[in-house]
Amino acid sequence: TFEAWEIWNELADYVNSEIAFAQTSSISPINVTYEYVPCTGMDNLRESLTSLRKRFEIYMEWQQRMSQASSYSVDLQDGRNVITCDITHDGYLDSITVDYAAIEEDHQAFLTIDARDNFGLFLWEDFLALPHQGWGKYYIIKQQGLVYLMRYCPIENSQGTMYGYYKVFWLNQKGEEQILEERTINSETAKDYEKEAAEFQEAINSYLGTRSELLASTWDGELTLRKKPANW
């Protein structure tokens, strides 16, 4: 009937509009190879139905993959913590490992943080240490449904100069850092240090809210690690 065709066309329009939106995704655009065949009557109803079903199946698979973009879990092991999350923003779960075994045995050693993709291939690494030159903090944070890493050095007095730094980033599939935000505060170069320091701390506070988890810290020469599963 005419009413049935109207309902079918409305459904098809909705599915196709969702797919069109998904094709513009900044995370991982959907790739739909099946073209929709509009239904013009009983003679091509099956063909139209099949084309829409195939497109919808691809869309649902993409939706499931995108739901992983904000997921985050932690496996606490002896000597290392393994975080599972989508740090490459491609809809597939990667792993970030905080390896602290060496630094617990030798305080001059490094704590290693490395990232691997969903195939287990190496992407990126960084280091923290207990001696002053290796101080730092690493957080994992969530912004607008996506997971990021943040390296943070709180403002401190270093030989008479107030200095602080943070960098929020994710990794592309080549392991290159993609910077969301990066800021340095230095009392020697700041035009208005008090104002810039307040803005610096305000930005930090916006990140270190309920959507952040400390991964590791060597700040003040003390090793601090997360000892519980994630709460978000």
QUIKAZI-V986817 format. One record per residue. N is the residue number from 1. SS is DSSP state (H for helix, E for strand, L for the rest). OMEGA is omega as a letter, one per 20 degrees, with the letter a starting at -180 (NA if undefined). D_LAST is the distance of its C-alpha to the last C-alpha in whole Angstrom. Layout:
N	SS	OMEGA	D_LAST
N	SS	OMEGA	D_LAST
This chain:
1	L	r	49
2	H	a	49
3	H	r	46
4	H	r	44
5	H	r	44
6	H	r	43
7	H	r	40
8	H	a	40
9	H	r	40
10	H	r	37
11	H	r	35
12	H	r	36
13	H	a	35
14	H	a	32
15	H	a	31
16	H	r	33
17	H	r	31
18	H	r	28
19	H	r	29
20	H	r	30
21	H	a	27
22	H	r	25
23	L	r	28
24	L	a	27
25	L	r	24
26	L	a	23
27	L	a	21
28	L	a	23
29	L	r	26
30	L	r	27
31	L	a	30
32	L	a	32
33	L	a	36
34	L	r	37
35	L	r	39
36	L	r	39
37	L	a	42
38	L	r	43
39	L	a	45
40	L	a	48
41	L	a	49
42	H	a	50
43	H	r	51
44	H	a	48
45	H	a	46
46	H	a	44
47	H	r	44
48	H	a	42
49	H	a	40
50	H	a	39
51	H	a	38
52	H	r	36
53	H	a	34
54	H	r	34
55	H	a	32
56	H	r	30
57	H	r	29
58	H	r	28
59	H	a	26
60	H	r	24
61	H	r	24
62	H	r	23
63	H	r	20
64	H	r	18
65	H	r	18
66	H	r	17
67	H	r	14
68	H	a	13
69	H	a	13
70	H	a	9
71	L	a	8
72	E	r	7
73	E	a	9
74	E	r	11
75	E	a	14
76	E	a	16
77	E	r	20
78	L	r	23
79	L	r	23
80	E	r	21
81	E	a	17
82	E	a	16
83	E	r	13
84	E	a	13
85	E	r	12
86	L	a	14
87	L	r	16
88	L	r	19
89	L	r	18
90	L	r	20
91	L	r	18
92	L	a	18
93	L	r	16
94	E	r	17
95	E	r	17
96	E	a	17
97	E	r	19
98	E	a	19
99	E	a	22
100	L	a	24
101	H	a	26
102	H	a	29
103	H	r	28
104	H	a	28
105	H	a	32
106	L	a	33
107	L	r	32
108	L	a	34
109	L	a	32
110	E	r	29
111	E	a	25
112	E	r	24
113	E	r	21
114	E	a	22
115	E	r	20
116	E	a	22
117	L	a	22
118	L	r	21
119	L	a	25
120	L	a	24
121	L	a	26
122	E	r	26
123	E	a	25
124	E	r	24
125	E	r	24
126	E	a	25
127	E	r	26
128	E	a	25
129	E	a	28
130	L	r	29
131	L	a	32
132	H	a	32
133	H	r	32
134	H	a	29
135	L	r	27
136	L	r	24
137	E	r	20
138	E	r	17
139	E	r	14
140	E	a	11
141	E	r	10
142	E	r	9
143	E	r	12
144	L	r	14
145	L	a	11
146	E	a	12
147	E	r	11
148	E	r	14
149	E	r	15
150	E	r	17
151	E	a	20
152	E	r	21
153	E	a	24
154	E	r	24
155	E	r	28
156	E	r	30
157	E	r	34
158	E	a	36
159	L	r	39
160	L	r	40
161	E	r	37
162	E	a	34
163	E	r	32
164	E	a	28
165	E	r	26
166	E	r	23
167	E	r	22
168	E	a	19
169	E	r	19
170	E	a	19
171	E	r	21
172	L	a	24
173	L	r	25
174	L	a	28
175	L	a	25
176	L	r	26
177	E	r	24
178	E	a	23
179	E	r	23
180	E	r	21
181	E	r	22
182	E	a	24
183	E	r	26
184	E	r	29
185	E	a	30
186	E	a	34
187	L	a	36
188	L	a	39
189	L	a	39
190	L	r	37
191	L	r	39
192	L	a	37
193	H	a	35
194	H	r	34
195	H	a	33
196	H	r	31
197	H	r	30
198	H	r	28
199	H	r	27
200	H	a	25
201	H	r	24
202	H	r	22
203	H	r	21
204	H	a	19
205	H	r	18
206	H	r	16
207	H	a	14
208	L	r	13
209	L	a	12
210	L	a	8
211	L	r	7
212	E	r	9
213	E	r	9
214	E	r	13
215	E	a	14
216	E	r	18
217	E	r	20
218	L	a	24
219	H	a	25
220	H	r	28
221	H	r	29
222	L	r	26
223	L	r	24
224	E	a	20
225	E	r	17
226	L	a	14
227	L	r	15
228	L	r	12
229	L	r	9
230	L	r	6
231	L	r	4
232	L	NA	0
